[in-house]
C-alpha cells in the first residue's frame, strides 16, 4: 500500500519521540492478554514509545509477559481487578506526555471502569482509538464522540452502539459505515470480512486482505495497536486506519500460509507484521 511511503524510509537523525508515544488503557484480571497484544501490535508497527495503563494488581504479572520495550503505569483498580474511576486523575496527568490514547482492550464492563472510560472519552483532548469495552461504555452515550476519533467495532459492538441487530449491521455494512462516520465526524473501522473504513467526509475503504483464521481472540487488539502506531507516526485517522487494516490482514494471510487458518492465533499476526510491511514497501 502506497501509504507506507509516507512513513519509510526514516530520517537518519530520527529519535523515538519522532514516532509518537502511545498510552494504552487496557486489561483487567480476566483479560490481561488483550493489553499485551495491543501494545505488541503498536510496537511492531513503528510506535516510538508505548505505555500500558493497567490495574495495579496486574503489573507484576504483565511485566513478565509483555514486550520488554513496553512501559507500564500501574493504576487504581476495582475489587474485581479492573481500572477504577479513581484512576482518572493519574490518567489525566500522564496524558499530557503522550500523543495517542487507546482505550478499551480487555477493560471489562465493571461499572466503575465503564464510568472511567466515558469520563476519559468525554474530557481528555487527545487523539483516541476506542475499541472493545471502550465502545461498550459508549452505548447510549454517542454524544461523547468527537471529531477525529477512531472507533473499531466488530458487528456485535456496532449493533449495541446503534441499538439494532447484528443481522441488520451485516446487511447494511457499507451504508452504516458511511452514515455513522459522517454523522459523528469520526473514523469508523467496521471489522469483519472485507473490513470497512469510513470517515467524516463520506469516504469508504473496503479492505481486500485477511482470512477467516483471523477470527480468533486478540486479533482485534492487535489491529487497535497498529492503528494507534500509524496515527502516532503522522498519518491522519482515515489513512492510519486504512493502512492498519490492510497490513493487519496481510500479516494474517502470511501467518495462515505458514500456520493454517485453523491454527492461527493473534500472536502469529504480530510476528508477520514486519514481513507484511516489507511487501507493502
C-alpha positions as semicolon CSV with decimal commas, in nm:
position;residue;x (nm);y (nm);z (nm)
1;X;0,000;0,000;0,000
2;X;0,142;0,337;-0,105
3;X;0,061;0,497;0,229
4;X;0,372;0,332;0,372
5;X;0,589;0,554;0,154
6;X;0,490;0,841;0,385
7;X;0,650;0,658;0,677
8;X;0,953;0,495;0,509
9;X;1,245;0,545;0,499
10;X;1,306;0,721;0,828
11;X;1,540;1,018;0,858
12;X;1,894;0,935;0,967
13;X;1,874;1,163;1,272
14;X;1,539;1,029;1,395
15;X;1,472;0,954;1,761
16;X;1,195;0,763;1,937
17;X;0,997;1,078;2,013
18;X;0,954;1,139;1,640
19;X;0,732;0,830;1,613
20;X;0,491;0,902;1,892
21;X;0,411;0,796;2,247
22;X;0,101;0,576;2,275
23;X;-0,083;0,537;2,605
24;X;-0,296;0,221;2,611
25;X;-0,561;0,190;2,882
26;X;-0,640;-0,179;2,880
27;X;-0,662;-0,504;3,068
28;X;-0,840;-0,644;3,369
29;X;-0,792;-0,953;3,580
30;X;-0,959;-1,195;3,332
31;X;-0,834;-1,017;3,018
32;X;-0,472;-0,918;3,072
33;X;-0,362;-1,063;2,738
34;X;-0,559;-0,801;2,543
35;X;-0,336;-0,526;2,680
36;X;-0,019;-0,712;2,583
37;X;-0,137;-0,790;2,230
38;X;-0,242;-0,431;2,168
39;X;0,094;-0,299;2,290
40;X;0,289;-0,551;2,083
41;X;0,087;-0,460;1,771
42;X;0,175;-0,094;1,827
43;X;0,545;-0,156;1,879
44;X;0,576;-0,382;1,573
45;X;0,403;-0,115;1,365
46;X;0,658;0,154;1,439
47;X;0,548;0,339;1,753
48;X;0,836;0,515;1,927
49;X;0,708;0,460;2,280
50;X;0,422;0,259;2,430
51;X;0,296;0,278;2,788
52;X;0,033;0,041;2,921
53;X;-0,202;0,190;3,179
54;X;-0,319;-0,116;3,370
55;X;-0,481;-0,213;3,701
56;X;-0,202;-0,214;3,958
57;X;-0,269;-0,574;4,054
58;X;-0,171;-0,687;3,705
59;X;0,161;-0,507;3,694
60;X;0,385;-0,784;3,827
61;X;0,232;-1,048;3,602
62;X;0,237;-0,831;3,289
63;X;0,600;-0,730;3,338
64;X;0,684;-1,098;3,284
65;X;0,487;-1,141;2,960
66;X;0,476;-0,802;2,787
67;X;0,735;-0,700;2,527
68;X;1,032;-0,569;2,724
69;X;1,017;-0,243;2,527
70;X;0,670;-0,159;2,661
71;X;0,642;0,050;2,978
72;X;0,366;0,018;3,237
73;X;0,177;0,265;3,453
74;X;0,001;0,084;3,742
75;X;-0,333;0,250;3,822
76;X;-0,601;0,227;4,094
77;X;-0,823;-0,076;4,049
78;X;-1,163;-0,208;4,148
79;X;-1,211;-0,509;4,373
80;X;-1,267;-0,717;4,059
81;X;-0,927;-0,620;3,916
82;X;-1,025;-0,362;3,653
83;X;-0,941;0,007;3,625
84;X;-1,127;0,222;3,878
85;X;-1,279;0,566;3,830
86;X;-1,021;0,672;4,091
87;X;-0,756;0,632;3,821
88;X;-0,881;0,935;3,628
89;X;-0,660;1,197;3,790
90;X;-0,341;0,999;3,729
91;X;-0,450;0,920;3,371
92;X;-0,525;1,287;3,306
93;X;-0,183;1,392;3,431
94;X;0,002;1,126;3,231
95;X;-0,194;1,203;2,914
96;X;-0,015;1,537;2,888
97;X;0,301;1,344;2,797
98;X;0,158;1,131;2,518
99;X;0,044;1,164;2,157
100;X;-0,221;0,895;2,110
101;X;-0,460;0,743;2,363
102;X;-0,604;0,393;2,321
103;X;-0,888;0,281;2,543
104;X;-1,075;-0,045;2,561
105;X;-0,895;-0,377;2,502
106;X;-0,982;-0,614;2,788
107;X;-1,101;-0,323;3,002
108;X;-1,414;-0,502;3,139
109;X;-1,774;-0,390;3,179
110;X;-1,745;-0,327;3,553
111;X;-1,948;-0,014;3,632
112;X;-1,662;0,191;3,776
113;X;-1,445;0,105;3,476
114;X;-1,718;0,198;3,229
115;X;-1,766;0,531;3,409
116;X;-1,393;0,592;3,384
117;X;-1,394;0,517;3,011
118;X;-1,679;0,762;2,949
119;X;-1,508;1,034;3,152
120;X;-1,184;0,991;2,959
121;X;-1,358;0,993;2,621
122;X;-1,562;1,298;2,719
123;X;-1,290;1,509;2,880
124;X;-0,942;1,429;2,751
125;X;-0,835;1,618;2,440
126;X;-0,608;1,362;2,280
127;X;-0,639;1,167;1,953
128;X;-0,809;0,841;2,052
129;X;-0,859;0,489;1,927
130;X;-1,156;0,331;2,104
131;X;-1,213;-0,045;2,099
132;X;-1,389;-0,327;2,281
133;X;-1,510;-0,225;2,628
134;X;-1,436;0,138;2,545
135;X;-1,708;0,101;2,282
136;X;-1,940;-0,072;2,525
137;X;-1,904;0,231;2,753
138;X;-2,029;0,449;2,468
139;X;-2,357;0,260;2,425
140;X;-2,625;0,520;2,492
141;X;-2,362;0,796;2,505
142;X;-2,272;0,858;2,142
143;X;-2,273;1,233;2,206
144;X;-1,926;1,187;2,357
145;X;-1,776;1,100;2,020
146;X;-1,553;1,378;1,887
147;X;-1,407;1,481;1,554
148;X;-1,102;1,272;1,463
149;X;-1,162;0,977;1,695
150;X;-1,120;0,625;1,558
151;X;-1,357;0,351;1,672
152;X;-1,310;-0,015;1,584
153;X;-1,627;-0,219;1,647
154;X;-1,697;-0,572;1,537
155;X;-2,059;-0,625;1,420
156;X;-2,183;-0,709;1,770
157;X;-2,037;-0,391;1,916
158;X;-2,173;-0,188;1,625
159;X;-2,518;-0,334;1,684
160;X;-2,502;-0,230;2,051
161;X;-2,399;0,124;1,957
162;X;-2,690;0,153;1,715
163;X;-2,946;-0,036;1,925
164;X;-3,008;-0,280;1,641
165;X;-2,926;-0,640;1,549
166;X;-2,607;-0,795;1,418
167;X;-2,809;-0,919;1,120
168;X;-2,905;-0,562;1,033
169;X;-2,547;-0,440;1,070
170;X;-2,419;-0,713;0,840
171;X;-2,692;-0,648;0,584
172;X;-2,620;-0,273;0,566
173;X;-2,246;-0,265;0,640
174;X;-2,148;-0,003;0,385
175;X;-2,442;0,227;0,445
176;X;-2,398;0,211;0,821
177;X;-2,024;0,280;0,797
178;X;-2,068;0,584;0,573
179;X;-2,363;0,732;0,762
180;X;-2,228;0,677;1,113
181;X;-1,881;0,814;1,041
182;X;-2,026;1,122;0,871
183;X;-2,281;1,188;1,142
184;X;-2,032;1,173;1,429
185;X;-1,729;1,305;1,234
186;X;-1,513;1,010;1,327
187;X;-1,326;0,732;1,152
188;X;-1,515;0,405;1,180
189;X;-1,349;0,067;1,129
190;X;-1,623;-0,194;1,097
191;X;-1,440;-0,522;1,133
192;X;-1,519;-0,849;0,959
193;X;-1,480;-0,998;0,612
194;X;-1,366;-0,708;0,390
195;X;-1,330;-0,472;0,687
196;X;-1,469;-0,127;0,610
197;X;-1,320;0,211;0,697
198;X;-1,532;0,525;0,671
199;X;-1,456;0,887;0,755
200;X;-1,637;1,213;0,822
201;X;-1,617;1,315;0,456
202;X;-1,807;1,008;0,339
203;X;-1,501;0,823;0,209
204;X;-1,524;0,445;0,222
205;X;-1,242;0,191;0,202
206;X;-1,307;-0,182;0,155
207;X;-1,013;-0,390;0,270
208;X;-0,906;-0,680;0,044
209;X;-0,670;-0,861;0,283
210;X;-0,739;-1,107;0,566
211;X;-0,889;-1,452;0,610
212;X;-1,126;-1,646;0,841
213;X;-0,834;-1,771;1,051
214;X;-0,812;-1,421;1,194
215;X;-1,147;-1,466;1,367
216;X;-0,961;-1,551;1,686
217;X;-0,919;-1,399;2,032
218;X;-0,690;-1,097;2,036
219;X;-0,681;-1,027;1,663
220;X;-0,877;-0,704;1,709
221;X;-0,649;-0,595;1,994
222;X;-0,350;-0,622;1,760
223;X;-0,530;-0,411;1,499
224;X;-0,610;-0,141;1,755
225;X;-0,243;-0,110;1,845
226;X;-0,148;-0,091;1,477
227;X;-0,393;0,192;1,408
228;X;-0,254;0,386;1,703
229;X;0,102;0,334;1,579
230;X;0,030;0,472;1,233
231;X;-0,153;0,768;1,389
232;X;0,147;0,831;1,613
233;X;0,374;0,839;1,308
234;X;0,175;1,119;1,150
235;X;-0,096;0,969;0,930
236;X;-0,446;1,116;0,961
237;X;-0,710;0,892;1,117
238;X;-0,861;0,765;0,791
239;X;-0,527;0,677;0,632
240;X;-0,389;0,529;0,954
241;X;-0,693;0,302;0,979
242;X;-0,676;0,205;0,610
243;X;-0,308;0,116;0,633
244;X;-0,352;-0,074;0,958
245;X;-0,639;-0,292;0,839
246;X;-0,451;-0,368;0,515
247;X;-0,122;-0,461;0,687
248;X;-0,306;-0,648;0,964
249;X;-0,496;-0,855;0,707
250;X;-0,183;-0,919;0,501
251;X;0,007;-1,029;0,812
252;X;-0,282;-1,265;0,886
253;X;-0,266;-1,403;0,532
254;X;0,107;-1,463;0,563
255;X;0,060;-1,630;0,901
256;X;-0,220;-1,853;0,769
257;X;0,002;-1,981;0,489
258;X;0,254;-2,094;0,748
259;X;0,029;-2,196;1,038
260;X;-0,300;-2,273;0,853
261;X;-0,621;-2,081;0,922
262;X;-0,728;-2,334;1,184
263;X;-0,411;-2,294;1,391
264;X;-0,374;-1,917;1,352
265;X;-0,358;-1,714;1,675
266;X;-0,323;-1,340;1,731
267;X;0,045;-1,350;1,820
268;X;0,112;-1,511;1,479
269;X;-0,026;-1,193;1,321
270;X;0,217;-0,981;1,524
271;X;0,508;-1,199;1,414
272;X;0,420;-1,139;1,047
273;X;0,381;-0,760;1,065
274;X;0,744;-0,696;0,956
275;X;0,708;-0,922;0,652
276;X;0,375;-0,760;0,563
277;X;0,533;-0,414;0,583
278;X;0,815;-0,528;0,355
279;X;0,562;-0,644;0,098
280;X;0,387;-0,306;0,109
281;X;0,705;-0,105;0,067
